Amino acid sequence: MPSKTKDIDLPHSAPLVVPGMKAKKLEYEAIEDEQEKSLRLHKERYSFYAKELAVWILAPLFIVVAWSICLWILMSGGFSSAEKDRAWTAFMAITSGARRGLLRQADREVIGPP
């Protein structure tokens, strides 16, 4: 009669020790069905949208709004000269940063990555 493989129930407290061998890694894989897999992938997709794409949408929007506010302060007459100086500093910082970023992107397209 052929011998069948037997499931061995190891106690949780006993380490897996083999004489002359060193344990490197012991992994467990979760068993998931198709519904769990689709739910996990759905959550990962929305996590990607929230973490990655939102940054690339909200950051330029924030920069444009800040640049517009600085431009409005510079063009209107109801602000003091100290406020206009601060707005001018922020306006130039945003403008030069945007210009630097665009030129760096253009260099990468022409020359290639560093």
ROMARZA-703616 format. One line per field, with one value per atom (N, C-alpha, C): residue number from 1; residue in three letters; atom name; x, y, z. Coordinates in steps of 0.02 Angstrom, whole numbers. Atoms other than C-alpha are relative to their C-alpha. Example, Ala and Ser with C-alpha at 12.3 -4.5 7.8 and 13.67 -1.06 7.14 Angstrom:
<sites>
seq c(1,1,1,2,2,2)
type c(ALA,ALA,ALA,SER,SER,SER)
atom c(N,CA,C,N,CA,C)
px c(45,615,45,-42,684,-39)
py c(-59,-225,60,-59,-53,55)
pz c(0,390,0,-3,357,37)
</sites>
This chain:
<sites>
seq c(1,1,1,2,2,2,3,3,3,4,4,4,5,5,5,6,6,6,7,7,7,8,8,8,9,9,9,10,10,10,11,11,11,12,12,12,13,13,13,14,14,14,15,15,15,16,16,16,17,17,17,18,18,18,19,19,19,20,20,20,21,21,21,22,22,22,23,23,23,24,24,24,25,25,25,26,26,26,27,27,27,28,28,28,29,29,29,30,30,30,31,31,31,32,32,32,33,33,33,34,34,34,35,35,35,36,36,36,37,37,37,38,38,38,39,39,39,40,40,40,41,41,41,42,42,42,43,43,43,44,44,44,45,45,45,46,46,46,47,47,47,48,48,48,49,49,49,50,50,50,51,51,51,52,52,52,53,53,53,54,54,54,55,55,55,56,56,56,57,57,57,58,58,58,59,59,59,60,60,60,61,61,61,62,62,62,63,63,63,64,64,64,65,65,65,66,66,66,67,67,67,68,68,68,69,69,69,70,70,70,71,71,71,72,72,72,73,73,73,74,74,74,75,75,75,76,76,76,77,77,77,78,78,78,79,79,79,80,80,80,81,81,81,82,82,82,83,83,83,84,84,84,85,85,85,86,86,86,87,87,87,88,88,88,89,89,89,90,90,90,91,91,91,92,92,92,93,93,93,94,94,94,95,95,95,96,96,96,97,97,97,98,98,98,99,99,99,100,100,100,101,101,101,102,102,102,103,103,103,104,104,104,105,105,105,106,106,106,107,107,107,108,108,108,109,109,109,110,110,110,111,111,111,112,112,112,113,113,113,114,114,114)
type c(MET,MET,MET,PRO,PRO,PRO,SER,SER,SER,LYS,LYS,LYS,THR,THR,THR,LYS,LYS,LYS,ASP,ASP,ASP,ILE,ILE,ILE,ASP,ASP,ASP,LEU,LEU,LEU,PRO,PRO,PRO,HIS,HIS,HIS,SER,SER,SER,ALA,ALA,ALA,PRO,PRO,PRO,LEU,LEU,LEU,VAL,VAL,VAL,VAL,VAL,VAL,PRO,PRO,PRO,GLY,GLY,GLY,MET,MET,MET,LYS,LYS,LYS,ALA,ALA,ALA,LYS,LYS,LYS,LYS,LYS,LYS,LEU,LEU,LEU,GLU,GLU,GLU,TYR,TYR,TYR,GLU,GLU,GLU,ALA,ALA,ALA,ILE,ILE,ILE,GLU,GLU,GLU,ASP,ASP,ASP,GLU,GLU,GLU,GLN,GLN,GLN,GLU,GLU,GLU,LYS,LYS,LYS,SER,SER,SER,LEU,LEU,LEU,ARG,ARG,ARG,LEU,LEU,LEU,HIS,HIS,HIS,LYS,LYS,LYS,GLU,GLU,GLU,ARG,ARG,ARG,TYR,TYR,TYR,SER,SER,SER,PHE,PHE,PHE,TYR,TYR,TYR,ALA,ALA,ALA,LYS,LYS,LYS,GLU,GLU,GLU,LEU,LEU,LEU,ALA,ALA,ALA,VAL,VAL,VAL,TRP,TRP,TRP,ILE,ILE,ILE,LEU,LEU,LEU,ALA,ALA,ALA,PRO,PRO,PRO,LEU,LEU,LEU,PHE,PHE,PHE,ILE,ILE,ILE,VAL,VAL,VAL,VAL,VAL,VAL,ALA,ALA,ALA,TRP,TRP,TRP,SER,SER,SER,ILE,ILE,ILE,CYS,CYS,CYS,LEU,LEU,LEU,TRP,TRP,TRP,ILE,ILE,ILE,LEU,LEU,LEU,MET,MET,MET,SER,SER,SER,GLY,GLY,GLY,GLY,GLY,GLY,PHE,PHE,PHE,SER,SER,SER,SER,SER,SER,ALA,ALA,ALA,GLU,GLU,GLU,LYS,LYS,LYS,ASP,ASP,ASP,ARG,ARG,ARG,ALA,ALA,ALA,TRP,TRP,TRP,THR,THR,THR,ALA,ALA,ALA,PHE,PHE,PHE,MET,MET,MET,ALA,ALA,ALA,ILE,ILE,ILE,THR,THR,THR,SER,SER,SER,GLY,GLY,GLY,ALA,ALA,ALA,ARG,ARG,ARG,ARG,ARG,ARG,GLY,GLY,GLY,LEU,LEU,LEU,LEU,LEU,LEU,ARG,ARG,ARG,GLN,GLN,GLN,ALA,ALA,ALA,ASP,ASP,ASP,ARG,ARG,ARG,GLU,GLU,GLU,VAL,VAL,VAL,ILE,ILE,ILE,GLY,GLY,GLY,PRO,PRO,PRO,PRO,PRO,PRO)
atom c(N,CA,C,N,CA,C,N,CA,C,N,CA,C,N,CA,C,N,CA,C,N,CA,C,N,CA,C,N,CA,C,N,CA,C,N,CA,C,N,CA,C,N,CA,C,N,CA,C,N,CA,C,N,CA,C,N,CA,C,N,CA,C,N,CA,C,N,CA,C,N,CA,C,N,CA,C,N,CA,C,N,CA,C,N,CA,C,N,CA,C,N,CA,C,N,CA,C,N,CA,C,N,CA,C,N,CA,C,N,CA,C,N,CA,C,N,CA,C,N,CA,C,N,CA,C,N,CA,C,N,CA,C,N,CA,C,N,CA,C,N,CA,C,N,CA,C,N,CA,C,N,CA,C,N,CA,C,N,CA,C,N,CA,C,N,CA,C,N,CA,C,N,CA,C,N,CA,C,N,CA,C,N,CA,C,N,CA,C,N,CA,C,N,CA,C,N,CA,C,N,CA,C,N,CA,C,N,CA,C,N,CA,C,N,CA,C,N,CA,C,N,CA,C,N,CA,C,N,CA,C,N,CA,C,N,CA,C,N,CA,C,N,CA,C,N,CA,C,N,CA,C,N,CA,C,N,CA,C,N,CA,C,N,CA,C,N,CA,C,N,CA,C,N,CA,C,N,CA,C,N,CA,C,N,CA,C,N,CA,C,N,CA,C,N,CA,C,N,CA,C,N,CA,C,N,CA,C,N,CA,C,N,CA,C,N,CA,C,N,CA,C,N,CA,C,N,CA,C,N,CA,C,N,CA,C,N,CA,C,N,CA,C,N,CA,C,N,CA,C,N,CA,C,N,CA,C,N,CA,C,N,CA,C,N,CA,C,N,CA,C,N,CA,C,N,CA,C,N,CA,C,N,CA,C,N,CA,C,N,CA,C,N,CA,C,N,CA,C)
px c(42,0,45,-42,75,-13,8,108,-24,27,12,38,-31,83,-44,37,34,12,-7,1,26,-30,110,-21,20,43,56,-55,191,-25,19,171,26,-19,179,62,-57,312,65,-61,434,31,-33,561,16,-15,595,76,-73,770,19,-27,864,75,-72,1037,43,-46,1175,-28,31,1056,-19,19,1016,-63,63,840,8,-5,834,-67,63,653,-57,60,485,-58,53,340,-67,68,154,-35,38,44,-73,72,-135,-36,40,-260,-58,54,-378,-38,40,-521,-5,4,-567,-34,34,-685,47,-47,-553,55,-53,-423,-25,26,-536,-10,9,-577,68,-67,-391,27,-24,-348,-39,41,-492,25,-27,-425,68,-67,-248,-5,9,-310,-20,20,-399,54,-56,-249,51,-45,-142,-27,30,-265,9,-3,-264,71,-69,-78,42,-45,2,-31,28,-115,-25,25,-190,57,-57,-17,16,-16,12,-55,54,-157,-3,8,-163,61,-60,18,3,0,12,-57,56,-159,17,-20,-91,51,-51,58,-33,34,-55,-42,40,-170,46,-47,-22,29,-27,52,-52,54,-116,-13,9,-136,56,-56,38,-8,10,-1,-56,55,-165,23,-26,-75,44,-44,54,-37,37,-75,-51,51,-201,34,-29,-175,-14,20,-245,48,-47,-89,60,-59,61,61,-60,234,35,-30,295,-36,37,155,16,-17,196,71,-68,380,-2,6,333,-33,34,215,47,-48,352,51,-48,474,-30,34,349,-14,15,299,62,-62,480,24,-21,517,-42,44,366,16,-14,405,67,-65,589,1,3,551,-36,36,424,43,-43,544,57,-54,685,-26,28,571,-15,15,514,63,-63,691,34,-30,752,-35,38,612,18,-18,657,70,-67,840,-1,4,794,-27,28,692,51,-49,833,62,-64,988,-10,11,918,8,-4,912,73,-69,1066,31)
py c(-58,0,62,-59,169,46,-45,290,69,-66,454,53,-55,622,18,-17,671,73,-69,845,-3,-2,882,65,-59,1002,18,-22,1095,48,-49,1188,69,-69,1377,23,-23,1396,-34,38,1268,30,-25,1342,-58,51,1249,-7,9,1179,-64,57,1066,-1,2,1008,16,-19,1086,51,-48,1210,63,-63,1391,25,-23,1456,72,-66,1606,36,-34,1644,-50,41,1570,45,-43,1643,-36,24,1622,40,-34,1663,-6,0,1713,-30,29,1615,48,-47,1734,-25,20,1697,59,-52,1798,64,-58,1913,41,-36,1956,33,-28,1982,62,-58,2100,58,-53,2197,31,-25,2211,44,-39,2271,66,-61,2396,50,-44,2466,28,-23,2475,53,-49,2569,68,-63,2700,29,-24,2711,35,-31,2748,68,-64,2884,52,-47,2963,23,-17,2956,29,-21,2980,54,-47,3066,64,-60,3186,50,-45,3256,36,-31,3288,45,-45,3373,59,-52,3471,46,-41,3532,55,-55,3627,48,-45,3694,47,-42,3758,53,-47,3839,55,-49,3924,48,-43,3990,48,-44,4057,52,-47,4137,53,-47,4216,50,-45,4287,51,-47,4362,52,-47,4439,49,-44,4509,52,-47,4587,52,-47,4664,50,-43,4737,45,-42,4804,54,-56,4965,1,-3,4923,-32,34,4841,45,-41,4917,-22,17,4919,-62,60,4786,-62,57,4670,-13,8,4702,-28,28,4665,-76,72,4497,-37,31,4460,-4,1,4507,-56,54,4389,-68,64,4246,-10,3,4286,-21,16,4280,-70,67,4122,-52,47,4033,-1,-5,4097,-31,29,4051,-75,73,3880,-35,30,3844,1,-4,3905,-52,49,3798,-71,66,3646,-15,11,3670,-8,7,3696,-66,64,3544,-57,50,3441,1,-6,3508,-28,28,3464,-76,73,3286,-29,26,3266,5,-9,3332,-42,32,3265,-72,65,3118,5,-2,3072,4,-7,3114,-65)
pz c(0,0,0,3,-51,59,-58,89,-24,17,86,40,-37,135,58,-60,308,17,-24,371,71,-66,520,33,-38,650,48,-42,723,52,-51,886,-19,19,865,37,-39,999,-20,17,928,-63,60,806,-47,51,645,-3,-4,673,-37,36,554,16,-17,611,-61,53,507,-49,46,424,40,-31,459,-34,28,436,-26,30,318,1,6,286,3,-3,328,-18,25,230,1,6,234,-54,51,87,16,-13,112,-60,53,13,-12,15,-76,-61,57,-192,-48,51,-346,26,-27,-251,45,-42,-121,-41,43,-257,-37,35,-355,48,-50,-195,18,-16,-153,-56,57,-329,-6,2,-321,52,-53,-156,-20,20,-226,-55,53,-380,29,-31,-274,44,-39,-160,-45,49,-313,-21,20,-367,55,-56,-195,14,-21,-162,-57,54,-332,-45,48,-452,32,-33,-326,11,-9,-293,-65,64,-478,-25,19,-493,48,-49,-331,6,-7,-326,-53,49,-492,11,-14,-446,57,-57,-280,-23,24,-369,-42,42,-497,43,-44,-359,38,-36,-258,-46,49,-414,-17,16,-455,57,-58,-279,3,0,-288,-55,55,-457,16,-19,-390,51,-50,-240,-34,34,-356,-43,46,-476,35,-33,-351,43,-36,-256,74,-70,-85,48,-43,-14,13,-18,74,-40,38,-1,29,-30,124,-24,25,70,-73,70,-112,-8,3,-79,13,-13,-2,-58,57,-145,-60,55,-270,10,-14,-184,-14,12,-187,-74,71,-366,-40,35,-426,16,-19,-328,-37,35,-403,-75,72,-579,-17,16,-573,12,-12,-498,-56,55,-634,-64,59,-768,3,-10,-696,-12,10,-691,-73,71,-870,-41,37,-934,15,-17,-840,-37,36,-918,-74,70,-1090,-12,6,-1062,1,-4,-1015,-64,63,-1174,-56,53,-1284,13,-16,-1196,25,-31,-1099,75,-73,-915,23,-24,-809,20)
</sites>
